[in-house]
Every structure is written in C-alpha cells, then in structure tokens.
Amino acid sequence: MSALSLRLPKSLHEQLREVAQEEGISINQFVMLAVAEKVASLSAVEYLEKRAKSGSRDKFLEILNKVPDVEPEAFDKL
C-alpha cells in the first residue's frame, strides 16, 4: 500500500467523518472506496465510448429487423 496526504476543508472533513461513521467504516476505507468507485466509473465510460465507436447503426437495425413482430407474453407486458 502507499500513503497519500490529502488536505480537505474542515467542513468537508467533518462530513466525511460523519458519513464514514454512519457506514461503520474508517475514513481511510471510505476514501479508498470512493476513489475506486470513481476510477471504475471513468473506466466504464471510456470502455463504452470505445465500443460505441465500433458500432454500426445499420448493423443494429439489421439485427433488430430480425426480431419477430409478436405481442409479448403477459408477464413481459408493462
């Protein structure tokens, strides 16, 4: 593990302490989870943008046209 020194405004630090306490975890663990969540989110967006660039609307519509035009089962209706 590595250490990170972080400066926070006092009000934010107090909020952080309260939320971590409510969650039953340490401030360090809360910050680590928050950073991990943000990194995962950004990675997912990057991955989806990359996949979207390789997509084709024409291919999508071609596949969609293969779906039979039938009424959904009763349990599938909204």
N, C-alpha and C positions, 0 to 999 in steps of 0.2 A: 504494500500500500504506500501511497505517497501522501504528504501533508499539503494542505492548501490554506493559506491565510486569507481570510475574507473580511472586508470591512462593510458593515451594514449600518444604516441609520438606526438609532436607538429604538424608534417606534417599530420598525420592521423586525428587528431582533426580538422585541417583546412579543410581537405577533407570532413569529416563528417559534419561540419558546412555548407559547400557549398552544399552538396547533400541534406541535410535536408531543406535548404532554397529553393532549386530548387523544392523540393517536396511540399513545403508550410507547413511544419510541424516543430515542435521543435526537437532539438537534442534528448531530452529525449524520445519523441514519436518515433523517428526514431530507436533509440537503442532498445526500447521495442518491436517494430515491428520486428526488425532483430532477436532478441533473440527468440521471439515467432515463427518466421518462421523456425529458426534452430531447435528448440525443436520439432516442428511439423514434420519437415523433418526426424529427427532422430527417432521419434516415428513411422512414417510411414515405414521406413526401417526395424525397429525392428518387426513391425506387419507383414510386407510382408515376412520377413525371417522366422518368426514363422509359417505363413500359408504355405510357401513353403515346410517346413519340413514335414507337414502333407499331402502333395500332393503325388500323385502316377502317375508316367508316364504311367503305364499300364491302369489305370482308364481313364486318359486323352485320350489315343489312342483309348480306347474302345468307349468313347463318340464321339470322332472325326470320327470314322468309321461309326457312325450313320448318319452323315451329307450326304445328297444325293449328288451324283456326277452330278451336272447340271451346265449349263452355268449361270452366274449371269445375272440379269436384266441389261438392257442397262445403267440405271442410277447408277448401282453399279460397273460398269467396270472402271478400272483406265486408 
